[in-house]
Amino acid sequence: MKNQKTPDKTEVLRLLPSIDALLHTETTRKLLPECGVKHLALLARNATDLLRREIQEKISNDAINEEDYSRENLLKQAEENLETLRQNEKKTSLQKVINATGVVIHTNLGYENAIGENTRLILRVHPSNYRIVGFTASPPLAKLAELAHRNDILLYEDAGSGAIFDLSRYGLSDEPIINQSIAAGADVVTFSGDKLLGGAQSGLIVGKSETIEKLRKHPLYRALRVDKLIYAALEATLEAFGRESTLSEIPVLRMLSLTNDEIKQRAFAFSEKLSEKLGKNSALQIEITNGTSVIGGGSAPLVQPATMLLVLRHEKMSASELEKTLRLSKPPVIARILEDKVLIDLRTISETEEAELFEVLASIF
């Protein structure tokens, strides 16, 4: 309930805690080892400034509650601001998030007459992250290889996403298969190490040994080569392909290979368990509906595998407020909003992450 009389701004601001008082709280004592004295003092100053602005905004909007303005409560609010500022700083580094969006991977040639005395190669780029529709065509790679080699120039294909085997059974029917590109006559093929290959973020160059050796001797090779950690990650990924265990070992391919029935079973089991945990009086409501996932990450823009979506609604929060609550949870849950509903796709959530997602949703009342 609002006060009958708005407190005087000067009187309210006098109750703000001093920097010294804030630096002697339990919150700052816990943060001291990781922040250091100087940085902690800066955070305390910023936390107090933030509280001052919040008070001024409430006064201007005539939205003041009397109990907000005791010294004790203001000190507590300043502590909360300080802790929030510190958490926001830590979020600038790498952290784990739960991908509930259903986006599996969160990245034309004419004119033979164009070949001249200065032409050194023909480049064909696979449109991984876009499609050209309408009156358009792309020549087969084998014909381009014949054209290139007849003119004594190289054929280079940028295959984009890096499909090592045929993924047509999962809806990706137009992704170039790397060994087939080499067999069709490409001298050099490049592709991503982190998309459909499912490995570390990198770029791979494969092709005819003579051409690859020339590239290795180029001065730029040392500047552009990856480090040992990426080599180790790529080696582990490629060994999984050699064992033919990619669908169980490589997350991106496991997500792509999930059938609608598998996701449906998981969705209904998860929904039933969560509804039982929340109880009938919970403000959070959960339903299940048909939907589609997205390949994403610069791969197969037209492919949208069928899936089952968890639909979340909250009696006291809008869809955007609920999405923000999930995004700021620990760990953060990244969902999507459609028609004022928050959607969660279990395709991009591993079985081991389901328990964490369950705890996050169960904590929302």
LINHU-V194458 format. One line per field, one symbol per residue. ss: DSSP state (a for helix, b for strand, c for the rest). psi: psi as a letter, one per 40 degrees, with the letter a starting at -180 (. if undefined). burial: + if it has 9 or more other ideal C-beta (glycine too) atoms within 8 Angstrom, else -. A space follows every 10 residues. Layout:
# LINHU-V194458
ss = ???
psi = ???
burial = ???
This chain:
# LINHU-V194458
ss = ccccccccaa aaaaccccaa aaaccaaaaa aaaaacaaaa aaaaaaaaaa aaaaaaaaaa cccccaaaac aaaaaaaaaa aaaaaaaaaa ccccccbbbc ccbccccccc caaacccccc bbbbbccccc cccccccccc aaaaaaaaaa cccbbbbbbb ccbcccbaaa cbccccbaaa aaaccccbbb bbcccccccc ccbbbbbcaa aaaaaaccca aaaacccaaa aaaaaaaaaa aacccaaaac aaaaaaacca aaaaaaaaaa aaaaaaaacc cccbbbbbbb bbcbcccccc cccccbbbbb bbbbccccaa aaaaaaaccc cbbbcbbbcc bbbbbaaacc aaaaaaaaaa aaccc
psi = hiidhhihdd ddddehiidd ddeeiddddd eddedidddd dddddddddd dddddddddd efghhdeefi dddddddddd dddddddddd eeihihihhe dehdg..hha fdeehadehd ihhhhhgdei hhiagiihii dddddddddd efiihhhhec dfhdihedee egeehhhddd dddeehdhhi iieebddeai hihihiahdd ddddddeide dddeiiaddd dddddddddd ddeffddddh ddddddehid dddddddddd ddddddddid eiehihihii aiihdaffhg dehgiiihih hhihdeiidd dddddddeih ihhhaihhff ihhhhedehi ddeddddddd ddeh.
burial = --+---+--- -++-+++-+- +++-+-++-- ++--+----+ +-++++++-+ ++-+++-++- ---+---++- --+++-+++- +++-++---- -------+++ +++++---+- ----+---+- ++-+-+-+-- ---------- +--++++++- --++++++++ ++++--+--- ++--++++-- ++-+++++++ ++++++++++ -+-++++--- ++--+----- +--------+ +-++-+++-+ +----+---+ -+++++---+ --++-+++-+ +-++---+-- ---+++-+-- +-++++++++ +---+-++++ ++++--+-+- +++-+++-+- +++++++--- +++++++++- --++-+++-+ ++-+-
